[in-house]
Amino acid sequence: MRTQVAIIGAGPAGLLLSQILHLRGIASIVLEARSREAVQATIRAGVLEQGTVDLLNELGVGARMRREGFVHEGTILRFDGRDRRIDFRELTGGKTVMLYAQHEVITDLVAARLAAGGDIRFEVKDVSVHQIDTSSPSVHFLDHTGVPVQIDADFVVGCDGTHSVCRPCIPQSVRRAYERVYPFGWLGILCKAPRSSDELIYALHERGFSLVSSRTPEIQRLYLQCDPNDKIENWPDERIWAELRARLATRDGWLPKEGEIFNKVIVGMRSFVTEPMQHGRLFLAGDSAHVVPPTGAKGLNLAAADVRVLGRALTEFYRNRRTDLLERYTATALRRVWKAQRFSWWMTSMLHRFPGEDAFQHQIQIAELDYVTSSRAGATTLAENYVGLPFDAP
C-alpha cells in the first residue's frame, strides 16, 4: 500500500494536516490506535486562538464552531477579592478567542475527512516506523482485525501525542528534550449549571488557583489547583463546591452557579519540548513534539500552528519540488513553540501557589497581577499572547 504522507495519530494535529493536504491535492492515510468513538469522546477544553479559528474556517470545518462556539472578547483575572478585565479586542486590534471544546473540533474534522473519502484507520496496533533516512519511509502496523499492513510513503508525520512511537525514531544522538514538571495539577469538573460568567475567570487565592469556564449554556467547566497525585475519591462534591466558593470569593459576595457534577478528572502539569522536530523524512507535530501546561490555553493551538507550517512546506515540495521549507520546519515551528512555552510558564507561575511558598511570594504574585491589569503595556502583553502571536514565515 502506498500514499504520499502517512500520518500517525488522529488528534487535532493529524486530522488538521490531513485536511490541509486533501484540499491541496496531496494524499494521506491517518492511523489511530483508539476507536472513532473513543477519539471523539476525549474531553478536553478548547480555547481557540484567532489564527486557529481562521484556519478551521479556511479548511471548511468551521460551520458548527461558528454556530455553537462562544466568542470571548476578553478574560477576567481575579485576585485579592477583586476582578480586573483584559479586553482582547481593544488591546489587539479586534482579535478574540473562541471557546469550542477539542473533542468537538475532532468530531468535525473526522466527519469532514470521511465525507471526502479520507482514509482514517482506527484501532490499529503495534505501529512502527522504518527507513526514515531514505526517500521511501514505511509504516508497519496491525489493522483492527489483526492483519499486518505496510504503508510506503514519501513522508511520515508523527502526531501521536505524548507517548509517541515516532519521537524515539529520531536518533538519540541528535535528539534533545527540555522538561519542567510542576508540583501541582488541576482537578477539573463538568457540572450541569448555568454559566457563572460570560468570560473565563482566572483566580489566584491563598488556597490555590481556580478557573471558571463554560462548555455550553447549561454546562460549566471548572478547575481547582490540587496535588497531582491526589485521588478523585478524596474530592466529594461538597468539598469541591466549598473549595470553589472559597477560592473564587470576591469582596462583593460573588458565588459560582452550582449544579450536578457529572465528570471529575485530575491532570498533572508539565512543560516539554523535543528538538529537532524532524529527521530525514519523519516530522513531528503537536503533543508528540511539545506539551504546555493548560494555563495558557496553547496545546491545540500549537498543534494547529505546526501543521499550518508543515502543510505549506509539503505543498511546496509537491508543487514546486522545493525542499527549503521542509528543511526549515523545526526552526520555524520552534520559534512559536518556545514563545508559547514562555507564556504558559508565566501564566502558571503568576496564578498558582507553589509548595513552600511564603507570604512574601504571594504578595509578589498579587503585585504582578495588579501591574498586568493596570498597565496598558502589561495588559497588551497578556492579550497578544492569549489571542495568538502572528505566524512566522517559513
C-alpha positions in Angstrom: 0.0 0.0 0.0 1.3 3.5 -0.8 0.4 7.1 0.0 2.2 10.4 -0.2 2.0 11.3 3.5 1.5 8.7 6.3 0.1 10.4 9.4 0.2 8.7 12.8 -2.4 10.0 15.2 -6.0 11.2 14.7 -5.8 14.0 17.2 -6.1 17.7 16.2 -2.6 17.8 14.6 -3.1 14.7 12.4 -6.6 15.4 11.3 -5.9 19.1 10.5 -2.8 18.1 8.5 -4.8 15.5 6.6 -7.5 18.1 5.8 -4.9 20.7 4.7 -3.2 18.1 2.4 -6.5 16.9 1.0 -7.5 20.4 -0.1 -4.2 20.8 -1.8 -4.4 17.5 -3.7 -2.0 15.6 -1.6 -2.9 12.0 -0.5 -2.6 10.9 3.1 -3.5 8.0 5.4 -4.2 8.6 9.1 -3.5 5.8 11.6 -5.1 5.8 15.1 -4.8 3.4 18.0 -8.2 4.3 19.5 -11.7 3.7 18.1 -13.5 6.6 16.5 -15.9 6.8 19.4 -13.0 7.0 21.9 -11.2 9.7 19.9 -14.4 11.8 19.8 -15.2 11.3 23.4 -11.9 12.5 24.8 -13.0 15.5 26.9 -10.6 18.5 26.8 -11.1 22.2 27.0 -10.8 24.2 23.8 -9.8 27.9 23.8 -9.0 28.6 20.1 -6.8 31.4 19.1 -7.9 33.7 16.3 -5.5 32.0 13.9 -6.8 28.6 14.8 -10.4 29.8 14.2 -9.3 31.3 10.9 -7.6 28.0 9.9 -10.7 25.9 10.7 -12.8 28.2 8.6 -10.4 28.2 5.7 -10.4 24.3 5.8 -14.2 24.3 5.6 -14.8 22.7 9.0 -15.8 25.8 11.0 -19.6 25.9 10.4 -20.6 24.1 13.7 -18.0 26.0 15.6 -19.4 29.3 14.4 -22.9 28.2 15.5 -22.1 26.6 18.8 -18.9 28.2 20.0 -18.6 31.1 22.3 -16.6 34.2 21.2 -14.7 35.7 24.1 -13.6 39.3 23.7 -11.7 39.3 27.0 -10.9 37.5 30.2 -11.1 38.2 33.9 -8.2 38.0 36.3 -9.4 37.7 39.9 -7.1 38.3 42.9 -7.3 39.9 46.3 -11.1 39.6 46.1 -11.4 41.8 43.1 -11.8 41.4 39.3 -9.8 43.0 36.5 -10.7 42.5 32.9 -8.3 42.2 30.0 -10.0 43.4 26.8 -8.6 41.3 24.0 -10.5 43.1 21.2 -9.5 46.6 22.2 -5.8 45.7 23.0 -5.1 43.6 19.9 -6.9 45.4 17.1 -10.0 43.3 17.1 -8.8 39.8 17.8 -10.8 37.4 20.0 -10.7 33.8 21.1 -13.3 31.1 20.6 -14.4 28.6 23.3 -15.1 25.3 21.4 -14.1 22.0 23.0 -11.3 20.0 21.5 -13.4 16.9 21.0 -15.9 18.9 19.0 -13.1 20.1 16.7 -12.0 16.5 16.3 -15.6 15.4 15.6 -15.9 18.0 12.9 -12.6 17.0 11.3 -13.3 13.3 11.3 -16.7 13.9 9.7 -15.1 16.1 7.0 -12.3 13.7 6.2 -14.7 10.7 5.9 -17.2 12.6 3.9 -14.4 13.4 1.4 -13.4 9.8 1.2 -10.4 10.3 3.5 -8.6 7.2 4.8 -8.6 7.1 8.6 -7.8 3.7 10.1 -8.9 3.4 13.7 -8.0 0.7 16.2 -4.6 -0.1 14.7 -1.9 -1.8 16.9 1.9 -2.2 17.0 2.7 0.8 14.8 6.3 1.1 13.9 8.2 3.5 11.5 11.1 2.4 9.3 13.6 3.8 6.8 13.1 7.4 7.7 16.6 8.2 6.4 15.6 7.2 2.9 13.3 8.7 0.3 10.8 5.9 0.9 10.0 5.5 4.6 7.4 3.0 5.7 4.9 2.4 8.5 4.1 -1.1 9.7 1.0 -1.9 11.9 -1.8 -4.4 12.6 -5.2 -3.3 11.4 -8.3 -3.6 13.6 -8.7 -7.3 12.6 -5.0 -8.1 13.4 -3.8 -8.3 9.8 -0.3 -6.9 9.2 -0.2 -3.9 6.9 2.7 -1.9 5.4 2.3 1.6 4.1 5.1 3.1 1.9 5.1 6.9 1.8 7.1 9.9 0.8 6.9 11.3 4.3 5.8 10.2 7.8 4.3 12.7 10.3 4.1 11.8 13.9 1.0 13.4 15.5 0.7 10.6 18.1 0.8 12.5 21.4 2.9 12.5 24.4 3.5 8.7 24.3 4.7 9.0 20.7 6.1 6.0 18.9 7.6 8.4 16.3 9.7 10.6 18.6 12.1 7.8 19.6 12.8 7.2 15.9 14.8 10.4 15.9 18.3 9.2 16.9 19.2 9.8 20.5 22.5 11.3 19.4 20.7 14.3 17.8 17.5 14.5 20.0 17.3 16.8 22.9 14.5 17.1 25.4 13.6 20.1 27.7 11.1 19.5 30.5 9.7 21.1 33.6 7.3 19.1 35.8 5.1 21.3 38.0 4.4 20.3 41.6 0.6 20.7 41.2 -2.2 19.6 39.0 -5.7 20.5 38.1 -8.9 18.9 39.4 -11.4 19.5 36.5 -15.1 19.1 36.8 -18.1 19.3 34.4 -21.4 20.3 36.1 -25.0 20.9 35.0 -25.4 24.6 35.8 -25.9 27.9 34.0 -22.8 29.9 33.2 -21.3 31.7 36.2 -19.5 34.2 33.9 -19.7 35.3 30.3 -15.9 35.1 30.2 -13.2 32.9 31.7 -12.2 33.8 35.2 -8.5 33.0 36.2 -8.3 33.3 40.0 -5.4 33.5 42.4 -6.1 32.7 46.1 -4.1 31.8 49.1 -5.6 28.3 48.9 -4.5 27.9 45.2 -5.6 28.6 41.7 -9.1 28.1 40.2 -10.6 28.7 36.8 -14.2 29.2 35.7 -15.3 28.5 32.1 -18.3 27.1 30.2 -18.8 24.3 27.8 -22.4 25.1 26.8 -25.1 27.5 28.2 -26.1 24.6 30.5 -22.7 23.0 31.3 -19.8 24.6 33.2 -16.2 23.5 33.2 -14.3 24.5 36.4 -10.8 23.7 37.7 -9.0 23.7 41.0 -5.3 23.5 41.7 -4.6 20.3 43.6 -1.9 17.7 44.4 -1.2 15.9 41.1 -1.1 12.6 43.0 -4.4 13.1 44.8 -7.3 10.8 44.2 -10.7 11.6 42.8 -12.4 9.8 45.7 -10.8 12.4 48.1 -12.9 15.1 46.4 -16.6 14.6 47.1 -18.9 17.2 45.5 -19.4 19.0 48.8 -15.6 19.6 49.2 -15.3 20.7 45.6 -18.0 23.4 45.9 -16.7 24.5 49.3 -13.2 25.0 47.8 -14.5 26.8 44.7 -16.6 29.2 46.8 -13.6 29.9 49.0 -11.1 30.5 46.2 -13.5 32.5 44.0 -14.8 34.7 46.8 -15.0 38.4 46.0 -15.5 41.5 48.1 -19.0 41.9 46.7 -20.1 38.3 47.5 -19.9 36.7 44.1 -20.6 33.0 44.1 -20.4 30.4 41.3 -23.5 28.7 40.0 -23.7 25.2 41.3 -25.2 22.0 39.9 -24.8 18.3 39.5 -21.2 17.3 38.9 -21.0 14.5 36.3 -17.3 14.4 35.4 -14.2 14.7 37.5 -10.5 14.3 36.5 -7.1 15.2 37.9 -4.4 16.0 35.4 -0.7 16.7 36.0 1.1 19.7 34.5 4.4 19.9 32.7 6.2 21.8 30.0 8.1 19.7 27.4 9.8 20.3 24.2 11.8 18.0 22.0 14.1 19.1 19.2 14.6 18.7 16.4 11.1 18.1 15.3 12.2 16.3 12.2 14.8 13.8 11.0 15.1 12.5 7.4 11.6 12.0 6.1 10.0 12.0 9.6 8.3 15.1 11.1 6.7 15.6 14.5 3.7 17.9 15.2 1.5 18.7 18.2 1.9 16.9 21.5 4.5 14.4 20.1 6.9 17.3 20.0 5.8 19.6 22.8 3.4 19.8 25.8 2.4 23.0 27.7 0.6 23.5 31.0 -3.1 24.3 30.3 -3.0 27.8 31.9 -2.0 29.5 28.7 -4.5 27.5 26.5 -1.9 26.8 23.9 -1.9 23.0 23.4 -4.4 22.6 20.5 -3.3 26.0 19.1 0.3 24.9 18.8 -0.7 21.7 17.0 -2.6 23.9 14.5 0.4 26.2 14.1 2.7 23.2 13.5 0.6 21.7 10.8 0.0 25.0 9.2 3.7 25.4 8.7 4.2 21.7 7.7 1.2 21.7 5.3 2.7 24.7 3.4 6.1 23.1 3.3 4.7 19.8 1.9 2.6 21.7 -0.6 5.6 23.5 -1.9 7.5 20.2 -2.2 4.9 18.6 -4.3 4.0 21.6 -6.4 7.5 23.0 -7.0 9.9 20.4 -5.6 11.1 22.9 -3.1 12.8 21.4 -0.1 13.9 24.5 1.8 10.6 25.0 3.7 10.8 21.3 4.9 14.4 21.8 6.0 13.4 24.9 8.0 10.3 23.3 9.6 11.9 22.7 13.0 13.3 26.3 13.2 10.1 27.9 12.1 7.8 25.8 14.4 10.1 26.1 17.5 10.0 29.9 17.4 6.3 29.8 18.1 6.6 26.8 20.4 9.1 28.5 22.7 7.1 31.7 22.9 4.0 29.7 23.8 6.0 27.8 26.4 7.2 31.1 27.9 3.7 32.5 28.1 2.3 29.3 29.6 5.0 29.2 32.2 4.4 32.8 33.0 0.7 32.4 33.5 1.2 29.3 35.5 3.8 30.9 37.8 1.7 34.0 38.3 -1.5 32.2 39.2 -0.6 29.1 41.2 0.6 28.6 44.8 3.9 26.6 44.8 4.7 24.3 47.7 6.7 26.1 50.4 5.7 29.5 49.1 5.6 32.1 51.8 3.5 35.3 52.3 6.2 37.4 50.6 5.9 35.4 47.3 2.1 35.5 47.4 2.2 39.3 47.7 4.7 39.4 44.7 2.1 37.5 42.7 -0.6 40.0 43.7 1.6 42.9 42.7 2.4 41.3 39.3 -1.3 40.8 38.6 -2.0 44.4 39.7 0.6 45.6 37.3 -0.5 43.5 34.4 -4.1 44.6 34.8 -3.5 48.3 35.5 -0.8 48.9 32.9 -1.8 49.0 29.2 1.6 47.6 28.3 1.2 44.7 30.7 -2.4 44.0 29.6 -1.4 44.1 26.0 1.4 41.6 26.5 -1.1 39.1 28.0 -3.8 39.8 25.4 -1.5 39.5 22.4 -0.2 36.1 23.7 -3.6 34.8 24.6 -5.3 35.5 21.3 -2.2 34.2 19.5 1.0 35.7 18.2 1.5 36.2 14.5 2.7 33.2 12.5 6.3 33.3 11.5 7.0 33.0 7.8 8.6 29.6 7.0 
